[in-house]
Amino acid sequence: MINPLIIVEITLVYFAALFAVAYFVEKKYTQDKNFTDNAVVYTLSLAIYCTAWTFFGNVGLASTTSFLFLGVYIGPTLFFIFWKEIISKILKLKEKYAVTSIAGLLSLRYGKSQSVAVLATLIALVGIVPYLSLQLKAIFSSYAFVTTGSVIHTNRAQIDWALLSIIVIFIISFGMRKLDQTERHPGLVMVVAIQSVVKLAAFLAVGIFVTYFLHNGFGDIFSQIAANEKILSSLRANAPSPSLFLAYTILSVSAIMFLPRQFHMAVVENSNKKHLRTAVWLLPLYLIVITVFVFPIAMHGLLHGHDASVADNFILHIPLSHGSQWISLLVFIGGISAAFSMILISGIAIASMTTNYLVAPIIEKTKWLSFFRHRLLLVRWLAVIALMLIAYVFEIKIGSSHVLVKIGMISFAAVLQFAPATIGGLYWKKSGRTGALIGMAAGFLVWFYTSLFPALVRSDWLNMSILSDGPGGIRFLRPENLFGITSLDPLALTVLWSMIFNVGFFIVGSLFFGQSEKEKQTIPDFFGDGEKRNYFLAGAALQEKKINLEEKKKIVASIFGKYVSEGEALNLAEQCREKANIENTSEITLDELIEFNSATERTLSSYIGAPAANVAVSEEKLISEEETEHLSALYAQKAAELKLTPKELHEKIDYYAEKEELLKKQSAELEKIVKERTKNLEEKNKELENSKKAMLNLLEDFKEAQEKERLAHESVALQKERAESILNYLQSIAEAVFATDVSENIVFINRTAKSLLPKETRDQVELQKAQDTFQFVEEEGNKKKPVYPVMSSLEHSSSFKFPKNSYLRTGQKDIPIDGICSPFAKGGKNLGAICVFQDITERHNLEKEKDDFLSIAAHQLRTPLSGIRWMIESLLEGDDGELPTEAQKTLDQIYENNQRLIVLINDLLDVSKINMGKSKEDPISVNICEKLKDAAESMAGLAKERHVSISYEKICALNPIVEIGPRHFFQVLQNLISNAVKYTPKEGSVKVSVDFKENKVTISVSDTGIGIPKDEQDKIFKKFFRASNAALKETEGSGLGLSVVKSYIEEAGGRIWFESRERKGTTFFVELPVAKAS
C-alpha cells in the first residue's frame, strides 16, 4: 500500500500544475496566443470520451465478458466516417445561431421551442447524474484501494469535500467566468488534452509492465489462457450475446455525438473546422491504442487467482502486488485524470443547460426572482455546486448497486434518446416539434423504467419483487423483461424498446402534427438552402429608409440591460448593428430592421439560450406592430396583384430568384472586381478607370432593365438584349475574365482569357473544370505552390485576391498576373464565381530586378557589419585585455555607427520584403493595450537616457482586440514611440492613449518635440525621407521606418495620419478596426 500522505501531496501538486497550465494558457489567449488552436490539442480534448470506465471498468468487463468492452470503441471508430460531416453541419449552425449545447441545437431546429429545450435538458440531467456519480466513485475507490487495499474507505469525508471543492473551483475559474457561452475556454481545453495524454501514458505503462515484464509478450499470455480450461470455460459461459454487443456499439456511436461533454468539446470549443480532418483519424487511433492492453491486464489478474468480482481494480492491484508502487501511483493519477476531465466538462455543459432552459424561464416568469436576471452568472455557479452535490449523494446512495461500466452504459442509453430528433432534424425536412417532443419523452420514459428504475430497486429503495414479478404482479411489465421478452439482455432490451417508441412517435408525430411557422423559418439553414430574399419587394417600400436607428438601438440596449451592465448593453447593441451590416446612419430600412432583430436575438441566445432570447426580443417589440402590419401588407399586396395563393407566391419567388440571380450577381461582382483592380494596377490606372465607368453605366442600365421587367413585366427580348450587351463588353475588354458555376465548371470565358491558353485547348474550355484549365501558382521562396482561387472563393464565400507573386502556368512559361476571384450567391447559397486577371510581366520584371538588387545588397552588407559588431563587443568587454581610455572611446563611436548601419540595413530588408510580397504575417487576435504597454516598456531605457517621460491616458478600459500580425504591430508601436522620444528635447514628454469609438480603435502617440515643417508634411511617409529639422539632430534614422509602418497598418485594414506644429510637437494616429472588446 502507498502512504495516504504521499498520495494527497502528489495529487495536490498535480492539480496545482493543471491549474497553473490553465491560467498560463488563458493569459496567453488574452495576449492573442492561442495554444489550443491546434488539431492535435483539439483531438486530445475529444478523448474526454475515455473516462474512468476506460481505466477501471474495461478491465473488469474484459475479465467477465471477454470482448464486450470492444463495442464501446468499435462503434465510435466506425462512426467517424460520418462524424465529420455531421459536426461540420452543426458548426455552421453554431456560427450563425450561437448554438452551445445539444438542447440548444434541438430547440433551434424545432422553432426555438422552450418545451423541446426543457425536455432535452431534463434527459441530460437525469441521464448524466449517474455517470457523474460513478466518476466520483472511481476516484474515491481508487484512492481507498492504493492506500488501504480495499475499495471501501470509512474515513473519506475530508477527501470527498476537498475533491468536490477543487472541481467547483476549476469549473468556475476556467469554464464559467463570463456569461457569454460561445466564448471558448482554452485553459480548460488544454487541461483536458493534458489529462488525455496522462491517462494514455498511465494505461500504456501498466500494460507494458504486465505484458512484457510479468510475461513474455502477448503470445505468452494467450498461451497460458488457452491452457487454463477453468478461465476459458468462464469466459465462454459469460460471452456476450450478439444483441448485447450490438447494443454496446449503438450506444457508443450515440455517446460520441450526443453526450453533453462530447458536444461541448467538439462544437463549442472548436476554433477551426480544419481540425476535424485530423480528429477523424487521430481519435480512432487513440481509442485503439488505449484498449490494446485491456485484455492482457484482465487475463493476468485471472491467471493469478484474483477475484473477477473486483476486476475493476486489477489495474491498481497488479503493480502493487509486484512492488511497483510508482506504476500504481501513475495509474491512480491517470484514473483521476480520466474522471476529473469528464466531470469538469459535463459540469459546465449540464449546469449551463440547466440555467438556460430550466432556471432562467422561471426567473423570467416570477417577479420576485427578477433580480436574478443580472446575476445569471452566479446562478450558473450555484447550478454547478448543486449538480456536484446531487452526483455525490447519488454515488453514496445508489453507486454500490452496479459496477462501473453498467452505470456508464445506462447514461449512454439516456443520451441515445437525443439521436432520432437530432439526426432527423438535420436530415429530414418534415421532422416537427411535436414529433420530437413525444418521441424523446416516450424514449426517455422507457429508458427510465428499464434502466434507471432497476438501479433504484437494487439499491433497496423498492421491493425486489418488482424486478422478478413486475409491478402489481404483472410479469408482462417486468422492467428488465418488458413485454415478456426474456431472450435479450436488459441493456439490449432498453435500446430496442426505447428506440421503437422514440422513433415511432417521432415519425408519426412529425407527419401528423406537421411544422409551425417558426420551425419553417430555420429549416433552410439546416438543409443548406440559406435565407430566401423577396425579390418581388426589392426596391419597393421594404427598402425605404424611414425607421429611426437610435430608437431601435435603445430598445436593443434595454433588452441586454436586463442581464448585463448598462455599458456592456450599449456595446452589445452596437455589435448587433455591425453584425446586421447596417451603416451607422440616422435611419434604416424595414429590411435592415429585420436583420437587426435577427442579430440581436442570436447574440442574446449566447447568454440565455435561444428560446428565452426569442421571447425576450419578441416582448420588447423591436419590430413594432405597425412595422409588422406594414410588412404583411406588402406581401399581401404583391400576392393580390399577381393573383397567387401564399404557396404559389413562395414558388414564384424561388423561380424568379433562381432565373435572375446569376446575371445580377455577376454584374455586382464585376463592379466590385473593377474597383479592387483599379487600386492595385497602378500602370493602367487611367485605362481601368475608364473601363470601370463604362462597366458601371452598362450595369446600371442592366439592373434598371431587370427591375422594370420584374415590376412591369417588360419583354423577355429586352432582358436578352441587355444581357448580350454585358457579354459583348466582357469579350472586348483587355483583361482576362472567366466565370464558373458552383461545381467550378467554366460557363463563360472572354477572348483575352482564351489567348493566354495553349492554342490546342482554347476552343474546348467551356464546361471544363477551372482548376484544370487555368493552373495558377504562388511563388514562395524558391517554390511555387498551386493556388485555387475559384475553390477558395466558393469555399469561404468571399473574394480571393491573387497573392502578390502569382503566376498562370501556360505550358511554356509562367505568366505573372494580378487579379481577383469572387463568388456570386443567392441568399446563403453560392451559384458560382467570376475571375478577372491581367498579365503584368513587364512590371513584374522591373520590380523583381529592383527588389533583387536591394535584397542582395542589404544581405551582403549586414553579414560583415554583424561580424564587426561582434568583434567590437569582444574588445569592449575586455576579452583581449583592458583597452586604453582613448581607444575605448573610439571603439564606442565605431560601435554606435555600426549599430546605425545595421538598423538601416534591417529597414532596407523590410522594404524589400514588402515590395516582394514576402512581408505578410498571418493576422491573429491581438490585445492592443498589452502590446502598447510592452512597446512603451521596451523604450523606457531610451526615454530615461534622454530625460523624456512616457505617460498613458485612457488606456484601456475596454481592452480592444484587433486582427493583425503581432510582430508587425509591435514594430509599428515601437517605431512611433521611439520616434516620439528621439525627437523630443530633454524634460519633454510623450503621451500614449487609446480611444475606442464606433467599433474602431484609435491609438495616438503625442510628443512635445521639434514637430514637422508644414511644407514637408506631405512627404513624411515616403521612403528615405527625413524632415529637415530631424536630419539636423544627431539621431540615427534611415527615413524608411514610417514607410514600413504605413504598409503594415494598411495591410491590416487600418490607416495612419498625424497632426504636427513645428517646435510644438507631433501626434501620430493609428486607426484599426476592432475585432472584439472585453
FENRAZI-V222526 format. One line per field, one symbol per residue. phi: phi as a letter, one per 30 degrees, with the letter a starting at -180 (. if undefined). psi: psi as a letter, one per 20 degrees, with the letter a starting at -180 (. if undefined). Layout:
# FENRAZI-V222526
phi: ???
psi: ???
This chain:
# FENRAZI-V222526
phi: .ceeddedddddddddddddddddddddddcibcdcdbdddeddddddedcddddcdddddddcbhceddddcdeedddddceddddeddddddddchdbaddddddddcihdddddddddddddddceeddddddedddddddddcbibdcbdcceddedddedddddddddbbbdbddddddbdddddddddddddddddddddddeddcccbcjdeddddddddcdddddddddceddedddddeddddedddcceeddddddcdddcaddddddddcddededdddcecddeddddeddciddddcdecedcdddddcicdddddddddddddddddddeddddddddddddccdeddddccddcdddedbddddddddddddddddddddddbeddbdedddedddedddedddeddddddbbdddbddddddddddddddeddcbdeeddddcidbddddddcidiidddceecbeiidcdcdeddddddddddddddddddddddcibddddddceeddcididdccddceicddcddbcdddddddddddddddbbddddddddddddedddhcddcdbbddddddddddddddddddcbjdddddddddddhecddddddddddddddddddchbdedddeddeedddddcdedddedddddddddddedccddcedddddddddddddddeddddddddddchdddddeddddddddddddcddddbbbbdddiddcaadddddddceedcdcbcdicdddddcccbcdbiccbcdbcddeddddchadcdeeeccbcdcjdaccdbblabbdbbciccdclbbbbabdcedddddddddddddddddddddddddddeddddddddidcjdcdedddddddddddddddddddddddddddddddiccdbedbdbdeddddddddddcddddddchcccbbbhcadchdcbcadddddddeddddddddddccdeidbbccbbbcahibcccbbcbccdibeedcddcdcddicbddddddddbdlcicedddedddddddicbbabbabeickbbccbcbdddabc
psi: qpphhggggggggghhggggggggggghhikkooiimphgggghhijihobhhhgghgggghhhjdjhhhhhhgghghhihigggghgghhghghhjlpjrhhhgggghlklphhgggghggggghhhghgghhgghgggghghgihijqipohmigggghgghgggggggghiilhrhoiiprmhggghgggghhgghgggghghghgghihirlaghgghhhghinhggggghghjpqqhhgghgggghhggghgiphhggghhfgjpiphhhhhghhhhghgghggiigjggggghggghjjqphikhhjghhhghgijjmhhghggggggghgggghggghhgggghgggggiggghgghiogijhiigjkhghggghhgggghgghggggghihihqrghghghghghgihihgghggghhiohiprggggghgggggggggghifhghhggijkhrpihhhhirpkjnhhjpgjlpkjoiiqqhghgggghhhggggghggghghgibqrhgghhighhhkjirppqnhhipibhhjpnipoggghhhgghhghihhrrgghggghghhhghhjlpqmrhqrrhghhghggghgggghhigjqgghgggghghilhorhghghggghgggghhghilqrgghgghgggghghhihghghggghgggggghhhhhnhhkggghggggggghgghggghhhhghgghjlrqhggggggghgghhghhiriqppqqraijjppiqprhgghhiqqhiihjkhpjqpgihgooqqppocjqpqqpnhggghhhilrqopprgmqqppjggrppprpaqpqqprocjophaqppprqokgghggghggghgggggggghhhghhhgggghghgghikhkrpqqgghhgghggggghggghggggggghggghghjkjipppqrppoggghghggghhjhgggghjlpqprqplonhimqpqoqphggghhgggggghggghjprqjaqppprppoplkqppppoqrkbirppgiihiihjqpjppqhhhhhqmqqqijhghggggggghhjjaqprrpqppjhrqpppppqppgrp.
